[in-house]
């Protein structure tokens, strides 16, 4: 039997239902509900198995930043995938942040993006 592929856990967040979401560098995202680990990969609609960052929202949804876009989970399922067509500065979302006004910001390989509704405003950092 082959050995499991090693991976590194990178980003964490806890949603309003106390599920712990964990990003991995090669195996998608994991959700721990207190007793069971659930795995989400490309087979489940993720654009990439390389996940970098996680951010829980007040409504129970969760953002997961991946190498190929920003994923919105609702009811523990992939609901939407955002990418440069939606205004992201870059498809790789390495970091997620919510400011004091509730605005979600993403950081990628070439700059940052500010979320407004279902669209993003990209900013390039030189």
N, CA, C and O atoms as a GROMACS GRO file, in nm:
protein
  504
    1UNK      N    1   0.084  -0.118   0.000
    1UNK     CA    2   0.000   0.000   0.000
    1UNK      C    3   0.089   0.125   0.000
    1UNK      O    4   0.181   0.134   0.081
    2UNK      N    5   0.062   0.221  -0.091
    2UNK     CA    6   0.147   0.341  -0.096
    2UNK      C    7   0.126   0.427   0.027
    2UNK      O    8   0.018   0.431   0.086
    3UNK      N    9   0.234   0.497   0.064
    3UNK     CA   10   0.227   0.589   0.178
    3UNK      C   11   0.144   0.711   0.139
    3UNK      O   12   0.148   0.754   0.024
    4UNK      N   13   0.068   0.768   0.234
    4UNK     CA   14  -0.009   0.888   0.201
    4UNK      C   15   0.084   1.003   0.163
    4UNK      O   16   0.194   1.018   0.218
    5UNK      N   17   0.039   1.084   0.069
    5UNK     CA   18   0.119   1.198   0.026
    5UNK      C   19   0.127   1.299   0.141
    5UNK      O   20   0.024   1.334   0.199
    6UNK      N   21   0.248   1.346   0.174
    6UNK     CA   22   0.259   1.444   0.282
    6UNK      C   23   0.196   1.577   0.240
    6UNK      O   24   0.190   1.610   0.122
    7UNK      N   25   0.151   1.650   0.337
    7UNK     CA   26   0.094   1.782   0.312
    7UNK      C   27   0.116   1.871   0.433
    7UNK      O   28   0.148   1.823   0.542
    8UNK      N   29   0.098   1.997   0.413
    8UNK     CA   30   0.117   2.096   0.518
    8UNK      C   31  -0.013   2.174   0.534
    8UNK      O   32  -0.070   2.218   0.434
    9UNK      N   33  -0.059   2.191   0.657
    9UNK     CA   34  -0.176   2.274   0.682
    9UNK      C   35  -0.131   2.419   0.692
    9UNK      O   36  -0.032   2.450   0.759
   10UNK      N   37  -0.204   2.509   0.624
   10UNK     CA   38  -0.158   2.646   0.609
   10UNK      C   39  -0.250   2.747   0.677
   10UNK      O   40  -0.208   2.819   0.768
   11UNK      N   41  -0.377   2.753   0.634
   11UNK     CA   42  -0.470   2.853   0.686
   11UNK      C   43  -0.583   2.788   0.762
   11UNK      O   44  -0.625   2.676   0.730
   12UNK      N   45  -0.634   2.858   0.864
   12UNK     CA   46  -0.742   2.805   0.948
   12UNK      C   47  -0.848   2.912   0.970
   12UNK      O   48  -0.818   3.031   0.971
   13UNK      N   49  -0.972   2.868   0.987
   13UNK     CA   50  -1.079   2.955   1.034
   13UNK      C   51  -1.184   2.868   1.101
   13UNK      O   52  -1.192   2.748   1.075
   14UNK      N   53  -1.264   2.929   1.187
   14UNK     CA   54  -1.374   2.858   1.253
   14UNK      C   55  -1.503   2.927   1.213
   14UNK      O   56  -1.516   3.048   1.229
   15UNK      N   57  -1.601   2.850   1.162
   15UNK     CA   58  -1.726   2.910   1.118
   15UNK      C   59  -1.824   2.924   1.236
   15UNK      O   60  -1.795   2.883   1.348
   16UNK      N   61  -1.940   2.983   1.210
   16UNK     CA   62  -2.035   3.012   1.318
   16UNK      C   63  -2.095   2.886   1.380
   16UNK      O   64  -2.155   2.892   1.487
   17UNK      N   65  -2.080   2.771   1.313
   17UNK     CA   66  -2.127   2.643   1.366
   17UNK      C   67  -2.016   2.566   1.436
   17UNK      O   68  -2.030   2.447   1.466
   18UNK      N   69  -1.903   2.634   1.463
   18UNK     CA   70  -1.786   2.577   1.529
   18UNK      C   71  -1.714   2.470   1.448
   18UNK      O   72  -1.640   2.390   1.504
   19UNK      N   73  -1.736   2.467   1.315
   19UNK     CA   74  -1.654   2.381   1.229
   19UNK      C   75  -1.520   2.448   1.210
   19UNK      O   76  -1.513   2.570   1.190
   20UNK      N   77  -1.412   2.371   1.216
   20UNK     CA   78  -1.278   2.421   1.191
   20UNK      C   79  -1.242   2.388   1.047
   20UNK      O   80  -1.244   2.272   1.008
   21UNK      N   81  -1.208   2.489   0.968
   21UNK     CA   82  -1.169   2.473   0.827
   21UNK      C   83  -1.018   2.489   0.819
   21UNK      O   84  -0.962   2.585   0.872
   22UNK      N   85  -0.951   2.394   0.751
   22UNK     CA   86  -0.806   2.392   0.742
   22UNK      C   87  -0.761   2.380   0.596
   22UNK      O   88  -0.803   2.289   0.525
   23UNK      N   89  -0.677   2.470   0.554
   23UNK     CA   90  -0.624   2.470   0.418
   23UNK      C   91  -0.496   2.388   0.413
   23UNK      O   92  -0.415   2.391   0.506
   24UNK      N   93  -0.479   2.313   0.303
   24UNK     CA   94  -0.357   2.235   0.286
   24UNK      C   95  -0.288   2.275   0.155
   24UNK      O   96  -0.350   2.332   0.065
   25UNK      N   97  -0.161   2.243   0.148
   25UNK     CA   98  -0.083   2.281   0.030
   25UNK      C   99  -0.099   2.185  -0.087
   25UNK      O  100  -0.053   2.218  -0.197
   26UNK      N  101  -0.161   2.068  -0.069
   26UNK     CA  102  -0.176   1.974  -0.180
   26UNK      C  103  -0.305   1.893  -0.177
   26UNK      O  104  -0.335   1.824  -0.274
   27UNK      N  105  -0.382   1.899  -0.068
   27UNK     CA  106  -0.497   1.809  -0.055
   27UNK      C  107  -0.629   1.881  -0.033
   27UNK      O  108  -0.719   1.826   0.031
   28UNK      N  109  -0.642   2.002  -0.084
   28UNK     CA  110  -0.767   2.075  -0.074
   28UNK      C  111  -0.787   2.135   0.064
   28UNK      O  112  -0.692   2.177   0.130
   29UNK      N  113  -0.913   2.138   0.106
   29UNK     CA  114  -0.947   2.196   0.236
   29UNK      C  115  -1.017   2.089   0.319
   29UNK      O  116  -1.089   2.004   0.266
   30UNK      N  117  -0.995   2.094   0.449
   30UNK     CA  118  -1.059   2.001   0.542
   30UNK      C  119  -1.153   2.079   0.634
   30UNK      O  120  -1.124   2.191   0.674
   31UNK      N  121  -1.265   2.017   0.665
   31UNK     CA  122  -1.358   2.074   0.764
   31UNK      C  123  -1.371   1.972   0.876
   31UNK      O  124  -1.402   1.855   0.853
   32UNK      N  125  -1.346   2.018   1.000
   32UNK     CA  126  -1.359   1.931   1.116
   32UNK      C  127  -1.479   1.976   1.197
   32UNK      O  128  -1.484   2.089   1.246
   33UNK      N  129  -1.578   1.887   1.212
   33UNK     CA  130  -1.702   1.922   1.280
   33UNK      C  131  -1.703   1.886   1.428
   33UNK      O  132  -1.808   1.894   1.493
   34UNK      N  133  -1.588   1.848   1.483
   34UNK     CA  134  -1.578   1.810   1.623
   34UNK      C  135  -1.562   1.660   1.641
   34UNK      O  136  -1.520   1.614   1.747
   35UNK      N  137  -1.597   1.584   1.537
   35UNK     CA  138  -1.579   1.439   1.545
   35UNK      C  139  -1.526   1.379   1.415
   35UNK      O  140  -1.462   1.274   1.418
   36UNK      N  141  -1.552   1.443   1.302
   36UNK     CA  142  -1.514   1.386   1.172
   36UNK      C  143  -1.448   1.492   1.084
   36UNK      O  144  -1.489   1.608   1.083
   37UNK      N  145  -1.344   1.450   1.011
   37UNK     CA  146  -1.282   1.536   0.912
   37UNK      C  147  -1.349   1.512   0.777
   37UNK      O  148  -1.365   1.398   0.735
   38UNK      N  149  -1.387   1.619   0.711
   38UNK     CA  150  -1.445   1.613   0.576
   38UNK      C  151  -1.346   1.681   0.482
   38UNK      O  152  -1.297   1.789   0.512
   39UNK      N  153  -1.318   1.619   0.370
   39UNK     CA  154  -1.221   1.671   0.274
   39UNK      C  155  -1.294   1.723   0.150
   39UNK      O  156  -1.390   1.661   0.103
   40UNK      N  157  -1.248   1.836   0.097
   40UNK     CA  158  -1.302   1.894  -0.026
   40UNK      C  159  -1.185   1.917  -0.122
   40UNK      O  160  -1.088   1.986  -0.088
   41UNK      N  161  -1.197   1.859  -0.241
   41UNK     CA  162  -1.091   1.869  -0.342
   41UNK      C  163  -1.154   1.907  -0.476
   41UNK      O  164  -1.271   1.945  -0.483
   42UNK      N  165  -1.074   1.896  -0.582
   42UNK     CA  166  -1.127   1.925  -0.717
   42UNK      C  167  -1.247   1.836  -0.748
   42UNK      O  168  -1.336   1.877  -0.823
   43UNK      N  169  -1.251   1.715  -0.694
   43UNK     CA  170  -1.366   1.625  -0.717
   43UNK      C  171  -1.496   1.685  -0.663
   43UNK      O  172  -1.605   1.648  -0.706
   44UNK      N  173  -1.484   1.778  -0.568
   44UNK     CA  174  -1.600   1.839  -0.505
   44UNK      C  175  -1.630   1.979  -0.559
   44UNK      O  176  -1.712   2.052  -0.504
   45UNK      N  177  -1.562   2.016  -0.668
   45UNK     CA  178  -1.585   2.146  -0.729
   45UNK      C  179  -1.482   2.252  -0.698
   45UNK      O  180  -1.494   2.366  -0.743
   46UNK      N  181  -1.379   2.216  -0.622
   46UNK     CA  182  -1.271   2.311  -0.595
   46UNK      C  183  -1.192   2.333  -0.724
   46UNK      O  184  -1.173   2.237  -0.799
   47UNK      N  185  -1.145   2.455  -0.752
   47UNK     CA  186  -1.067   2.478  -0.873
   47UNK      C  187  -0.924   2.427  -0.861
   47UNK      O  188  -0.856   2.408  -0.962
   48UNK      N  189  -0.878   2.404  -0.738
   48UNK     CA  190  -0.742   2.359  -0.714
   48UNK      C  191  -0.737   2.286  -0.580
   48UNK      O  192  -0.816   2.315  -0.490
   49UNK      N  193  -0.644   2.193  -0.567
   49UNK     CA  194  -0.621   2.127  -0.438
   49UNK      C  195  -0.518   2.201  -0.354
   49UNK      O  196  -0.490   2.160  -0.242
   50UNK      N  197  -0.462   2.308  -0.408
   50UNK     CA  198  -0.371   2.394  -0.333
   50UNK      C  199  -0.453   2.506  -0.271
   50UNK      O  200  -0.500   2.596  -0.341
   51UNK      N  201  -0.471   2.500  -0.139
   51UNK     CA  202  -0.550   2.600  -0.068
   51UNK      C  203  -0.459   2.677   0.027
   51UNK      O  204  -0.372   2.620   0.092
   52UNK      N  205  -0.481   2.809   0.033
   52UNK     CA  206  -0.387   2.896   0.104
   52UNK      C  207  -0.444   2.966   0.226
   52UNK      O  208  -0.372   2.988   0.323
   53UNK      N  209  -0.572   3.001   0.222
   53UNK     CA  210  -0.626   3.088   0.325
   53UNK      C  211  -0.774   3.061   0.344
   53UNK      O  212  -0.842   3.011   0.254
   54UNK      N  213  -0.825   3.096   0.463
   54UNK     CA  214  -0.965   3.072   0.495
   54UNK      C  215  -1.019   3.190   0.576
   54UNK      O  216  -0.948   3.251   0.656
   55UNK      N  217  -1.147   3.223   0.552
   55UNK     CA  218  -1.212   3.332   0.622
   55UNK      C  219  -1.359   3.298   0.641
   55UNK      O  220  -1.431   3.278   0.542
   56UNK      N  221  -1.405   3.292   0.766
   56UNK     CA  222  -1.545   3.263   0.795
   56UNK      C  223  -1.626   3.393   0.787
   56UNK      O  224  -1.577   3.500   0.823
   57UNK      N  225  -1.750   3.381   0.740
   57UNK     CA  226  -1.841   3.495   0.730
   57UNK      C  227  -1.951   3.482   0.835
   57UNK      O  228  -1.981   3.373   0.882
   58UNK      N  229  -2.011   3.595   0.870
   58UNK     CA  230  -2.115   3.598   0.973
   58UNK      C  231  -2.237   3.514   0.937
   58UNK      O  232  -2.307   3.465   1.026
   59UNK      N  233  -2.263   3.497   0.807
   59UNK     CA  234  -2.382   3.421   0.765
   59UNK      C  235  -2.359   3.269   0.764
   59UNK      O  236  -2.448   3.194   0.722
   60UNK      N  237  -2.242   3.224   0.808
   60UNK     CA  238  -2.211   3.081   0.812
   60UNK      C  239  -2.134   3.032   0.692
   60UNK      O  240  -2.084   2.919   0.692
   61UNK      N  241  -2.122   3.113   0.588
   61UNK     CA  242  -2.044   3.074   0.471
   61UNK      C  243  -1.895   3.092   0.501
   61UNK      O  244  -1.857   3.157   0.599
   62UNK      N  245  -1.812   3.033   0.416
   62UNK     CA  246  -1.667   3.038   0.435
   62UNK      C  247  -1.601   3.063   0.300
   62UNK      O  248  -1.637   3.002   0.200
   63UNK      N  249  -1.503   3.154   0.298
   63UNK     CA  250  -1.418   3.175   0.181
   63UNK      C  251  -1.292   3.091   0.197
   63UNK      O  252  -1.235   3.084   0.306
   64UNK      N  253  -1.251   3.027   0.088
   64UNK     CA  254  -1.124   2.954   0.083
   64UNK      C  255  -1.044   3.009  -0.035
   64UNK      O  256  -1.090   3.005  -0.149
   65UNK      N  257  -0.925   3.060  -0.008
   65UNK     CA  258  -0.836   3.107  -0.113
   65UNK      C  259  -0.755   2.991  -0.167
   65UNK      O  260  -0.692   2.918  -0.090
   66UNK      N  261  -0.755   2.974  -0.299
   66UNK     CA  262  -0.682   2.865  -0.362
   66UNK      C  263  -0.582   2.922  -0.463
   66UNK      O  264  -0.576   3.042  -0.486
   67UNK      N  265  -0.506   2.832  -0.522
   67UNK     CA  266  -0.411   2.870  -0.626
   67UNK      C  267  -0.482   2.913  -0.754
   67UNK      O  268  -0.423   2.980  -0.838
   68UNK      N  269  -0.610   2.875  -0.768
   68UNK     CA  270  -0.683   2.905  -0.891
   68UNK      C  271  -0.818   2.972  -0.864
   68UNK      O  272  -0.915   2.945  -0.935
   69UNK      N  273  -0.824   3.058  -0.765
   69UNK     CA  274  -0.946   3.133  -0.740
   69UNK      C  275  -0.990   3.131  -0.595
   69UNK      O  276  -0.932   3.063  -0.511
   70UNK      N  277  -1.094   3.209  -0.568
   70UNK     CA  278  -1.153   3.220  -0.436
   70UNK      C  279  -1.282   3.140  -0.434
   70UNK      O  280  -1.370   3.162  -0.518
   71UNK      N  281  -1.295   3.049  -0.339
   71UNK     CA  282  -1.412   2.960  -0.332
   71UNK      C  283  -1.502   3.007  -0.217
   71UNK      O  284  -1.455   3.036  -0.107
   72UNK      N  285  -1.631   3.013  -0.246
   72UNK     CA  286  -1.731   3.041  -0.144
   72UNK      C  287  -1.804   2.911  -0.112
   72UNK      O  288  -1.865   2.850  -0.199
   73UNK      N  289  -1.797   2.870   0.014
   73UNK     CA  290  -1.871   2.754   0.062
   73UNK      C  291  -1.997   2.801   0.133
   73UNK      O  292  -1.991   2.888   0.221
   74UNK      N  293  -2.110   2.744   0.095
   74UNK     CA  294  -2.237   2.764   0.166
   74UNK      C  295  -2.292   2.625   0.197
   74UNK      O  296  -2.292   2.537   0.111
   75UNK      N  297  -2.340   2.607   0.318
   75UNK     CA  298  -2.394   2.477   0.360
   75UNK      C  299  -2.296   2.363   0.331
   75UNK      O  300  -2.336   2.254   0.288
   76UNK      N  301  -2.168   2.390   0.355
   76UNK     CA  302  -2.060   2.290   0.340
   76UNK      C  303  -2.045   2.238   0.198
   76UNK      O  304  -2.000   2.125   0.178
   77UNK      N  305  -2.082   2.320   0.099
   77UNK     CA  306  -2.064   2.285  -0.043
   77UNK      C  307  -2.006   2.404  -0.117
   77UNK      O  308  -2.027   2.519  -0.078
   78UNK      N  309  -1.934   2.376  -0.225
   78UNK     CA  310  -1.885   2.483  -0.310
   78UNK      C  311  -2.006   2.553  -0.372
   78UNK      O  312  -2.086   2.490  -0.442
   79UNK      N  313  -2.018   2.682  -0.347
   79UNK     CA  314  -2.131   2.760  -0.398
   79UNK      C  315  -2.090   2.845  -0.517
   79UNK      O  316  -2.166   2.859  -0.613
   80UNK      N  317  -1.969   2.902  -0.511
   80UNK     CA  318  -1.922   2.990  -0.619
   80UNK      C  319  -1.770   2.990  -0.618
   80UNK      O  320  -1.707   2.978  -0.513
   81UNK      N  321  -1.712   3.006  -0.736
   81UNK     CA  322  -1.568   3.024  -0.750
   81UNK      C  323  -1.544   3.155  -0.822
   81UNK      O  324  -1.592   3.176  -0.933
   82UNK      N  325  -1.470   3.244  -0.757
   82UNK     CA  326  -1.434   3.374  -0.813
   82UNK      C  327  -1.294   3.366  -0.871
   82UNK      O  328  -1.208   3.295  -0.819
   83UNK      N  329  -1.270   3.440  -0.981
   83UNK     CA  330  -1.136   3.446  -1.040
   83UNK      C  331  -1.117   3.583  -1.104
   83UNK      O  332  -1.191   3.677  -1.075
   84UNK      N  333  -1.018   3.594  -1.190
   84UNK     CA  334  -0.988   3.725  -1.251
   84UNK      C  335  -1.105   3.779  -1.333
   84UNK      O  336  -1.117   3.900  -1.350
   85UNK      N  337  -1.191   3.692  -1.384
   85UNK     CA  338  -1.309   3.739  -1.459
   85UNK      C  339  -1.405   3.816  -1.369
   85UNK      O  340  -1.486   3.896  -1.417
   86UNK      N  341  -1.396   3.792  -1.238
   86UNK     CA  342  -1.480   3.863  -1.141
   86UNK      C  343  -1.408   3.985  -1.083
   86UNK      O  344  -1.462   4.052  -0.995
   87UNK      N  345  -1.287   4.013  -1.133
   87UNK     CA  346  -1.213   4.130  -1.089
   87UNK      C  347  -1.098   4.102  -0.994
   87UNK      O  348  -1.030   4.195  -0.953
   88UNK      N  349  -1.076   3.976  -0.957
   88UNK     CA  350  -0.961   3.947  -0.870
   88UNK      C  351  -0.833   3.990  -0.940
   88UNK      O  352  -0.819   3.977  -1.062
   89UNK      N  353  -0.740   4.041  -0.862
   89UNK     CA  354  -0.612   4.084  -0.916
   89UNK      C  355  -0.535   3.967  -0.977
   89UNK      O  356  -0.465   3.984  -1.077
   90UNK      N  357  -0.547   3.850  -0.917
   90UNK     CA  358  -0.478   3.730  -0.962
   90UNK      C  359  -0.560   3.611  -0.918
   90UNK      O  360  -0.627   3.618  -0.815
   91UNK      N  361  -0.556   3.501  -0.993
   91UNK     CA  362  -0.634   3.383  -0.954
   91UNK      C  363  -0.582   3.318  -0.826
   91UNK      O  364  -0.658   3.254  -0.754
   92UNK      N  365  -0.453   3.334  -0.796
   92UNK     CA  366  -0.400   3.278  -0.672
   92UNK      C  367  -0.434   3.371  -0.556
   92UNK      O  368  -0.390   3.486  -0.552
   93UNK      N  369  -0.513   3.320  -0.462
   93UNK     CA  370  -0.553   3.398  -0.344
   93UNK      C  371  -0.476   3.342  -0.225
   93UNK      O  372  -0.506   3.233  -0.175
   94UNK      N  373  -0.375   3.418  -0.182
   94UNK     CA  374  -0.285   3.371  -0.077
   94UNK      C  375  -0.328   3.411   0.063
   94UNK      O  376  -0.297   3.342   0.160
   95UNK      N  377  -0.400   3.523   0.074
   95UNK     CA  378  -0.440   3.571   0.205
   95UNK      C  379  -0.578   3.638   0.195
   95UNK      O  380  -0.612   3.698   0.094
   96UNK      N  381  -0.656   3.625   0.302
   96UNK     CA  382  -0.788   3.686   0.311
   96UNK      C  383  -0.795   3.770   0.438
   96UNK      O  384  -0.739   3.733   0.541
   97UNK      N  385  -0.863   3.884   0.430
   97UNK     CA  386  -0.873   3.974   0.545
   97UNK      C  387  -1.006   4.048   0.540
   97UNK      O  388  -1.051   4.088   0.432
   98UNK      N  389  -1.069   4.067   0.655
   98UNK     CA  390  -1.190   4.149   0.665
   98UNK      C  391  -1.155   4.270   0.750
   98UNK      O  392  -1.107   4.256   0.863
   99UNK      N  393  -1.178   4.391   0.696
   99UNK     CA  394  -1.146   4.512   0.770
   99UNK      C  395  -1.258   4.548   0.867
   99UNK      O  396  -1.360   4.480   0.873
  100UNK      N  397  -1.239   4.656   0.943
  100UNK     CA  398  -1.335   4.695   1.047
  100UNK      C  399  -1.472   4.732   0.990
  100UNK      O  400  -1.572   4.730   1.062
  101UNK      N  401  -1.478   4.765   0.860
  101UNK     CA  402  -1.605   4.796   0.795
  101UNK      C  403  -1.674   4.673   0.738
  101UNK      O  404  -1.784   4.682   0.684
  102UNK      N  405  -1.608   4.556   0.749
  102UNK     CA  406  -1.666   4.432   0.698
  102UNK      C  407  -1.627   4.400   0.555
  102UNK      O  408  -1.673   4.300   0.499
  103UNK      N  409  -1.545   4.484   0.494
  103UNK     CA  410  -1.501   4.461   0.357
  103UNK      C  411  -1.398   4.349   0.352
  103UNK      O  412  -1.305   4.346   0.433
  104UNK      N  413  -1.415   4.257   0.258
  104UNK     CA  414  -1.322   4.147   0.239
  104UNK      C  415  -1.216   4.188   0.137
  104UNK      O  416  -1.248   4.238   0.030
  105UNK      N  417  -1.090   4.165   0.173
  105UNK     CA  418  -0.974   4.191   0.088
  105UNK      C  419  -0.903   4.060   0.060
  105UNK      O  420  -0.894   3.974   0.148
  106UNK      N  421  -0.852   4.044  -0.062
  106UNK     CA  422  -0.771   3.927  -0.096
  106UNK      C  423  -0.632   3.973  -0.135
  106UNK      O  424  -0.615   4.082  -0.191
  107UNK      N  425  -0.533   3.892  -0.105
  107UNK     CA  426  -0.397   3.918  -0.148
  107UNK      C  427  -0.352   3.805  -0.238
  107UNK      O  428  -0.367   3.688  -0.204
  108UNK      N  429  -0.298   3.842  -0.352
  108UNK     CA  430  -0.253   3.741  -0.449
  108UNK      C  431  -0.109   3.760  -0.488
  108UNK      O  432  -0.034   3.829  -0.419
  109UNK      N  433  -0.070   3.699  -0.597
  109UNK     CA  434   0.069   3.703  -0.642
  109UNK      C  435   0.112   3.839  -0.695
  109UNK      O  436   0.231   3.869  -0.697
  110UNK      N  437   0.016   3.922  -0.738
  110UNK     CA  438   0.055   4.050  -0.800
  110UNK      C  439  -0.012   4.171  -0.736
  110UNK      O  440   0.002   4.282  -0.788
  111UNK      N  441  -0.084   4.153  -0.626
  111UNK     CA  442  -0.149   4.267  -0.563
  111UNK      C  443  -0.264   4.224  -0.475
  111UNK      O  444  -0.270   4.110  -0.430
  112UNK      N  445  -0.355   4.318  -0.452
  112UNK     CA  446  -0.470   4.292  -0.365
  112UNK      C  447  -0.599   4.323  -0.441
  112UNK      O  448  -0.597   4.388  -0.545
  113UNK      N  449  -0.710   4.275  -0.387
  113UNK     CA  450  -0.841   4.302  -0.444
  113UNK      C  451  -0.939   4.329  -0.331
  113UNK      O  452  -0.931   4.269  -0.224
  114UNK      N  453  -1.031   4.420  -0.357
  114UNK     CA  454  -1.133   4.458  -0.260
  114UNK      C  455  -1.268   4.405  -0.310
  114UNK      O  456  -1.306   4.432  -0.425
  115UNK      N  457  -1.340   4.331  -0.225
  115UNK     CA  458  -1.467   4.273  -0.264
  115UNK      C  459  -1.580   4.371  -0.239
  115UNK      O  460  -1.587   4.436  -0.135
  116UNK      N  461  -1.669   4.380  -0.338
  116UNK     CA  462  -1.790   4.462  -0.326
  116UNK      C  463  -1.902   4.385  -0.394
  116UNK      O  464  -1.906   4.376  -0.517
  117UNK      N  465  -1.994   4.329  -0.315
  117UNK     CA  466  -2.097   4.242  -0.372
  117UNK      C  467  -2.033   4.117  -0.425
  117UNK      O  468  -1.962   4.047  -0.353
  118UNK      N  469  -2.058   4.086  -0.552
  118UNK     CA  470  -1.998   3.969  -0.618
  118UNK      C  471  -1.884   4.007  -0.711
  118UNK      O  472  -1.842   3.927  -0.795
  119UNK      N  473  -1.832   4.128  -0.697
  119UNK     CA  474  -1.724   4.177  -0.783
  119UNK      C  475  -1.606   4.221  -0.698
  119UNK      O  476  -1.618   4.245  -0.577
  120UNK      N  477  -1.492   4.232  -0.763
  120UNK     CA  478  -1.370   4.275  -0.696
  120UNK      C  479  -1.308   4.393  -0.770
  120UNK      O  480  -1.318   4.403  -0.892
  121UNK      N  481  -1.244   4.480  -0.696
  121UNK     CA  482  -1.165   4.587  -0.754
  121UNK      C  483  -1.019   4.552  -0.731
  121UNK      O  484  -0.976   4.542  -0.616
  122UNK      N  485  -0.942   4.532  -0.838
  122UNK     CA  486  -0.800   4.494  -0.822
  122UNK      C  487  -0.711   4.616  -0.803
  122UNK      O  488  -0.736   4.722  -0.860
  123UNK      N  489  -0.608   4.598  -0.723
  123UNK     CA  490  -0.505   4.699  -0.701
  123UNK      C  491  -0.370   4.631  -0.718
  123UNK      O  492  -0.343   4.529  -0.654
  124UNK      N  493  -0.287   4.687  -0.804
  124UNK     CA  494  -0.152   4.633  -0.824
  124UNK      C  495  -0.055   4.710  -0.736
  124UNK      O  496  -0.060   4.832  -0.726
  125UNK      N  497   0.033   4.634  -0.670
  125UNK     CA  498   0.134   4.696  -0.584
  125UNK      C  499   0.265   4.690  -0.657
  125UNK      O  500   0.313   4.582  -0.692
  126UNK      N  501   0.325   4.807  -0.681
  126UNK     CA  502   0.454   4.813  -0.752
  126UNK      C  503   0.568   4.825  -0.655
  126UNK      O  504   0.684   4.831  -0.697
   0.00000   0.00000   0.00000
